[in-house]
Amino acid sequence: MADAEDVRRLALALPQVVEIDSAGFDFRVADKGFVWSYPERRPGKPRVIRTDIAVLYVGDEAEKQALLLGEPDKFFTTAGYEGLPLVMLRLAQVDADRLAELVTDAWRMRAPESLLAEVEECTG
């Protein structure tokens, strides 16, 4: 079972990540968001920042649908995210290894090519 602190630890371990000040968590690379807490909106009520749910950048609609259909207990979406390459992840439904994979994949999709090449050189 993962939580917001796991997201923070994993995201900050990645190169050139910046945490944006927020009521939950919000991480960016090269000014592009890749994982943040879910700002839940309900009609007639104020927005609530849900730190038990992470919004992840997934790159494209095909990947989004694969996650939503393949693991509906973990991933969901809302009308506000329709047409966007983003999914919501129920943190309590994943372990640290799976979360690490998801956060790293989201970071890779948002990081500039030059940074990815630099990381490959160092690890590779």
Residue pairs with C-beta under 8 A, 6 or more apart in sequence:
1 91
1 92
1 93
1 94
1 95
2 91
2 92
2 94
2 95
2 96
2 98
2 99
3 51
3 52
3 91
3 92
4 24
4 25
4 37
4 51
4 52
4 91
6 91
6 96
6 99
7 25
7 27
7 35
7 54
7 91
7 99
7 103
8 19
8 25
8 27
10 96
10 99
10 100
10 103
10 104
11 17
11 19
11 25
11 27
11 34
11 35
11 103
11 107
12 19
12 27
14 29
14 103
14 104
14 107
15 29
15 111
15 115
15 118
15 119
16 29
16 30
16 111
16 115
17 27
17 28
17 29
17 107
18 27
18 28
18 29
19 25
19 26
19 27
20 26
20 27
20 28
20 36
22 36
22 37
22 49
23 37
23 49
24 36
24 37
24 38
24 49
24 50
24 51
25 35
25 36
25 37
25 51
25 54
26 33
26 36
26 37
27 33
27 34
27 35
27 36
28 34
28 110
29 107
29 110
29 111
29 112
29 115
30 110
30 111
30 112
30 115
32 57
32 110
33 57
33 110
34 56
34 57
34 103
34 106
34 107
34 109
34 110
35 54
35 55
35 56
35 57
35 103
35 106
35 107
36 54
36 55
37 49
37 50
37 51
37 53
37 54
37 55
38 49
38 50
38 53
38 54
38 55
38 88
39 47
39 48
39 49
39 50
40 47
40 48
40 49
40 50
40 53
41 47
41 80
42 48
52 90
52 91
52 92
53 88
53 89
53 90
53 91
54 88
54 89
54 91
55 81
55 86
55 87
55 88
55 89
56 86
56 87
56 88
56 89
56 102
56 103
56 106
57 85
57 86
57 106
57 109
57 110
58 64
58 67
58 85
58 86
58 87
58 105
58 106
58 109
59 85
59 109
60 85
61 83
61 85
63 85
64 77
64 85
64 86
64 87
67 74
67 75
67 87
68 75
68 76
68 77
68 87
73 90
73 93
74 89
74 90
74 93
74 94
75 87
75 88
75 89
75 90
76 87
76 88
76 90
77 86
77 87
77 88
78 88
81 87
81 88
89 99
89 102
91 99
94 102
108 116
111 119
